[in-house]
Amino acid sequence: MAIIEHWINGRHTGGASTRRGPVWQPATGRRQHEVLLAPAADVDTAVRAATEAFTEWSQASLSQRTRVLFAFRELVNAQAGRLAEIVSDEHGKVLSDAAGEVQRGLEVIEFACGIPQLLKGSFSDQASAGVDVFSFREPLGVVAGITPFNFPAMVPMWMHPIAIACGNTFLLKPSERDPSPAGFVAELWQRAGLPDGVFNVVHGDREAVDAILAHPGIAAVSFVGSTPIARYIHEHATAAGKRVQALGGAKNHAVVLPDADPSFVAEHLVASAFGSAGERCMAISAAVLVGDAERVVDEVAQRAAAIRVGPGDDPGSEMGPVITAAAKERIENLIGAGARQGATVTADGRGLKIPGYEEGFFVGPTVLDRVTPEMDVYREEIFGPVLSVVRASAVDEAIALINSNPYGNGTAVFTNSGEAARRFQRGVRVGMIGVNVPIPVPMAYYSFGGWKDSLFGQSPIYGPDGVAFYTRNKVVTQRWPMASAFSEASLHFPTAR
């Protein structure tokens, strides 16, 4: 059985790790690899390597950095198919979805290739007599990313290309559930010409995370995951004096107004709720139907039942398994709780068995109608292929429902009314909004981040906010006086002349 090692200072290494964790193949339910689980000593080794590499990389010219970034972009593009296969094998998502994940990560790399423009400072000539003022941005040092299982290629690429382009060195702690993409990407960075020690990967569980949060050599931490862990990361990293961006969980609503086309709505609700088996922080998990909803519910249930569920490497599969047996059990228990608490199960994915893959972690697409906010399926982040249908009498009631939810990651509205859409987008307290777009993930030149319990810290991820997060500003006020100007010095507070 293959052992997945760390990547420190340009090579795979076992380090001081003595513990291992299982890496499952979700479609078969079999253990296929083992991954090393790092102690604090391995985190320290990686930080030391990154600290040493920072000395030169932080002073590398913008031309040198962009050459590496462009080479990395070409390698990721050339190896996109292979990277998608690795993602599909360990995560379980279908190949087309894995390929889409790689493409969205690639877009952030392309954004980072423009770092000379993004790092431009400002200049004010003759701010005072003979005095100029200018600003520029400098990298922070060693920065770390702690990333989730659901997008093992894309989410790390939301972080490390921008951090490295800005002149930082990077330590990645990927999910131990699907760790192989991180090592593959590390090799691509090396082939692109990135100096050893600039990008490092340390695998592990909570012990490694706590070591990252406490290490004095790490200047900033980026995190994407569940809300309880995001809160933990934010509290402990900020207490250790680090800069933190911690993105938490979600309960994304899609409001359907009576003027929306039912077939169009049903198609997009099904795609957004069940793509990647619902294991997306931007998946629609609650559909709020305003007015007459019966046709939408019927069409959603029919389309959900028709989805082809199977292993990710089968070209005929539209949806794969969930990540672990524990995830399957938790999701099915929540479906059962919804039924017991009064929801109507119009499509039931429990107990699904795929011929030839009977031990796989499969849960079929599930639709629960007449869900109320008091039910467990509404209150909890299910992170599985379950769509809850809630009824509302008016758009204002739907907006109030969204605003009363503790999460504020993403939301959508389906309507043909510009007035209703504008009222909705101005009224909801959510960070990312789609109008007839159910998964409104911003492009790389914007930034990704929610509100409320979906984001801890003030900085969204990637885009312009990512550049600001991974750098700090310096402002220089300068004068080059002639000898006769020394007589102009004053004990008073300086003012412009």
N, C-alpha and C positions, 0 to 999 in steps of 0.2 A: 504494500500500500504506500503510495507516494506521500512524502512528508513535505508540506509547504513551509518554506523557511522565510526568514526576514530578508530584506534587502537593505544593507547598510554599507555606506561608503563604496558603492559601485559593485557589490557582489552579494550573492545569496549566502546566508550564514545562519547557523543554528544558534549562535550566541551562547548565552548562559541558560537558555530555555530548557527546562526538564519536563514541563507539562505539555500535553497535547489535547486538542479538541477535535471532534468529528466533523467532517464535511460530507454532507449527504448529497445524493442525487435525488431530487424531489420526485422525479417521474417514476423511479423504481423503488424508492424507499430504502435504498442500500447506501451504506457508508462507502464512499469512494476514495477519500483522501483523509489525511490527518493534518492539522495545522498546529504549528508551534504557538504556545501561549506565553508571551514575554513577561518576565519579571521586570522590576524597576531597573535592574542592571542593564538590560538590553535597551530600554528607553534611554538610559543615560549614555550608552555607547553611541546610539544614533544621534543624540543631541550633540555630543562631542564632535562627531564627524561633521554634522551640519554647521556647527559653530566654526570649525576650522575652515570649511568650504566658504562660509559667508565672507570671510576676510577678502578673498579675491572676487567672488561672484558679485558682491555688492558694489564693487568698483569696476565691474565689466562695463564696457561701453554699450550704449543702446544698440549699436550696430551688431555687436557680438551677441547680445541677448536675442535680438530679432532673428539672426541667422539660425540660432538654435531652435527658436520657436517655430520658424517656417519649416525647418527640417523635421521637427517633431510632428507638425501638422501633416506633412507629406507621408510620414511613416504611419501615423494613426489612420490616415485615409487609405493607404495601401493595405493595411492589416485590419481594416474594419470588419471584414467577414470573419476572420479568425477570432478577433476579440469578441464579436457577437456570439460565436459558438461557445467560447469559454463562459460568458455570462449565462447563456441559455442552459448549459450543462449543470452549473452549480446553483443558479437561481431557480430555474424551471420555466421561465417565461419563453414564449415561442420565439423562433429566430427572427421573425420580422420585427417583433417588438424590441428584441435585443439590439437589432440593427438600428432601429430608431433611437434608442438610448445612446448608442455610440455617436450617431449623427448629431444629436443635441449637445453632447460633450465636445464634439469637433467644432461646433459653432463658437463655443467659449474659447477654444484654442485660437481660432481665427480672430476673435476679438482681441485676445492677448497679443497677437502678432502686430497690432497697431499701437503697442506700448509707447513708442516715441511721441506720438500725438497725445496719448492719454496722460503722460507724465509732464506735459508742458506746464511750466509755472507762469507767473505774471511779472510784469516789469512796469514800474512807474518812474519815468524820467523826470528829473528836476522836481522831486516832491517838496524839497526846500532848496534854498540857494546852494547849488553845488552838491546836493544830496539826492541819490537815487535809492529806490526801494524795490526789491525783487524777492520772489519766493520760489522755492522748489521743493520737491517731495523726495524723501529718502526712505529706504526699506527699513523694516522693523528689526530684522534679525532672523532667528529661527522661529518658524511658525508651524503649527500643527493642524491637521484635519482629522476629525473622528467621524466616520461616515457609515451609513446604514446599509442593510443587505439589499434593499429593493432596487437600487440603481448602482451596482458596484463599479461601473465604469463612468457613468455620467456625473454623479454627484461629486466624486473626487475631482473630476475635471472642471467642476464649477469653482474649485479652489486652487489647485496647484499650478495650473498654467498662469493665472493672473499673479499669484504670489511670487512665483519664480521670475516672471517677466519684470516684476517690480524690483527685483534684486534680492529677494529673501531666499533662504533655504527652507526646505519643507520636510516635515515628518508626517507620514500618513499612517493612521491606524484604521484599516478597513474593517468591515464586519467579519468576524470569524466564521460566519455561516457560508460566505462565498468569497474567499480571499484571493483566489488565483488571478483575477483580472489586474489586481494591483501590481503583482510581480511582473506580469506581462508588460504593463505600461512602463514600469521601471526600466525594463530592458530597452524599450523604444526610446526613452529619454536618453539612455546611455548611447545608443546608436545615433541619436541626433546630435551628439557632441556635448551634452550637458556634463560639466565636470563632476567627478565622483564626490559624493557627500551632499550635493545640492538637493537631491530627491532621495528620500529614504522611506522604507516601509517596515513597520513593526506590527506584527500580528499579536492579537491578545484579547483578553476579556477585561473585566473591571480592574484587575490589578494594573494592567498597562494603562488604562484610562486614568486611573488615579495618579499614576506616576507622571503622566503628561500634565495633568492639571497642577501638580505640585512642583514640577521641575523649574528651578529658577532660570534655566537657560532658554526657556520657551517664552517668547514675547506675546504670542496671540494664539487663540484656539478658535477654529471654525467647527461647527457641529451641525449635523442634520439627523433627526431621529424623533423619538416619542417625546411628548411634553414633559413627563416626569424626569426623564434623563436630561432633556434640554435645561430644565430648571436646575438640576443638580450640577450640570456642567457650568452654567452661568454663575451660580453661587460660589462654587469652589474655585473656578479659574479667576474670577474677579477678586476674590479674597486673597488670591496669590499674586495680585497685581497685573494680571494679564488682560489684554484686549480680547473681547469675546463676541462672537456672533453665534447664537444657538437657535436653530430652527426646530420647532416642535411639531406636534401632531395637528390633525385637521379633522373637521367634520364639514365637508364641502356640500353646499346646497345648490340645487338648480331649480329656479322658480319658473314655472310654465304658466304663461298667461293664456286666456281663452282664445286670443287671436292667432296663436302660434299654430303651425301646421303639425297635426298629430304624428304623421309618419316621419317627418323630419325630426321632430322631438324624440320619438321613440328610438330611431336609429342612433342618434347621438347620445342619448341617455345610456343605452346599452353599451355602446363603445366606451364611454367614459367610466361607467361603473364596473365593467367586467374585463377591460383590457388589463393585461399583466395580473390577472386574477384579483383585481382590486387592490393590489399592494402598491399603491401610489399615494403620496401625500396630497396629490391634486385630483384624485379620483372623486367623482360625484357619488356620495354615499346616501344622500337624502334628496329626493325629488319632491318639491312643494308644488302641488297642482292647485291652481286657483280656478274656481268655478267647476264646470262640468269636466270630470277627469276620466270617465269610464273608458273612452276610446283610447286614450294614452296608456292607461293601465293595461288594457287588453293587448295592445300592440307591443308594449314593453315585455310582457310575460311571454307572448308568442316568440318574439325575437330572442329573448333570453333562452328559452327552451331549445331553440334551433342552433345555438352556438356549439361548434365542434370542440370538445374538450379532449386534450390528449397530450402526449409528451412534446416538449418544446422543439425537438429536432424533426418532428413529423410535419412536412409541408402542409398537410391537411388540417393541422391543429390551429384553432383560433385563440385558445386559452389553455394555459398550462396549469400545473399544480401550484399549491402554496408552498412556502419555503420549508416547513418542518411538520412532523407529525403533531407536535404540540400546537402549532398554529391551526392546523386542521381541526383538532379537537376543540380549541377555544372558539373558532368561528361557528362550528356546528352547534356548540352549546348556546351561543348567543342567538342563533336562528331558533332553536328550541325555546329559549326564554321569550323571544318575541311572540311566538305562537301561543305560549301559555299566558302571556300578558294581554292577549286580545288582537294581535295583528293577524291579517289574513295572508296565508302563504300562497301566492299565486304561481310561483315557480320555486321548486324545492331542490337544492343541490346537495342535500345531505346524503351520505351513504353511497356516493357515486363510485363505481368501479369501472375502470377502463380495461378492456380485454388485453391481456399480456402485461398489464401494469397494475395488477390488483393491490400491490403493496405501496403504490404511490400515494402522495399526499394531495389527492384531488378533492376539491369541493366544487360542485357545479354552480352555475349562475343562479342566484336566489333573489326573488322579489317578494317583499313583504308590504302589503297594502294596509292602509288605515293605521299607520304607526302614529303614536302620539309622543310628545316630548318626554313623558314620564317613563317610557319603556327603555330597557337596557340597550336595545339595538339602536336607539336614537342617541342616548347619552354617551355611549362608549365609541371609541375609534376602533371599528371592527378590523380594518385592514385586510379585507377579504372580499370575495365576489358577492356582496350583499347590497342590494338597493332597497332602501326604505322609502315608501311613498307616504307623504304627509298631505293632508288636505287643508286648504285655506280659503277663506271667502273673498279676500281682496288682496291686492298687491301690498298694501300697507301692513296687513297682518303678516304676510310673508316676510317683509323687511324686518318687522319687529321680532319674528321668530329667529331670523338669522342673527340679529343683533343681540339677542338674549343668550346665544350660544357662547360658551367660553372660548371657542376657537374662532380664528379670523383669517384663515389661510387663503382660500379661493372660493369664488361663488360665480354663478352664471344666471342669466335670465334669457328665456326664449320668448320672443315677442316680435310683432311687426310694427309696433308703435314706438316711434322715436321718443315721444314724450314720456311713455312709461319706462323705457330703457334709461333715459336721462334721470328720471326721478329715482330709479332703482340704484344706479351707479353712484349717485350723490348721497343716497340715504343709507346704504349698507356700510357697516364698520368692518370692512374686510380689505386685505392688502392687494388682492389680485382679482379682477372682475372680467368675466366674459359676457359679451352680448351675442347671443346665438353661437357662442363658442364655449363648449362645456369644460374644456381643460385649458384655462387661460395662462399657460406658462409663458412668461415674457421671453422675447428674444434676448440674445446674449448682450446686446448693447443697451438693454434696460437692466433692471435688477430684480431678483427673486426674493420675496419675503412677505410674510403675513403680518397680522396684527394680533393683539391680545395674547392668548396662551399658545399661539403659533410662532412667536418670535420673542426670544429673550436677548436683551441687548438692543441697541438702536441701529444696527447695520444689517441691511439685507445682504444677499450673497450675489456674487459675480457682477458684471456690468460696472458702471461708474462707481457704485457703492463699494464693490469689491476692490477696486484700485485704491479708493480712499481708506478702506479698512487695512490694507496691507502696507500702507505708507504713512508717514507723518510729515507735517509741513514745517519748513524752515522759512523764516522771513529775515532778510538781510537789509539793514539800512547802512549805506556806505557813502563816504566822502573821501575824495582825494585832494586834500588842501594844498595850496601853495604856502610857502613859508610865511607870507604876510597875513594869512588867514588865522594864525594861531591867536591873534589878539581878539578874535571874535568869540572865544569861549566864554560861557556864562554859567553862573551857579544857579540861574533860574531854570525852570522847566522849559525845554526847547519848544519853540513854536515855529511854524512855517513863515518864511519871509518872501 
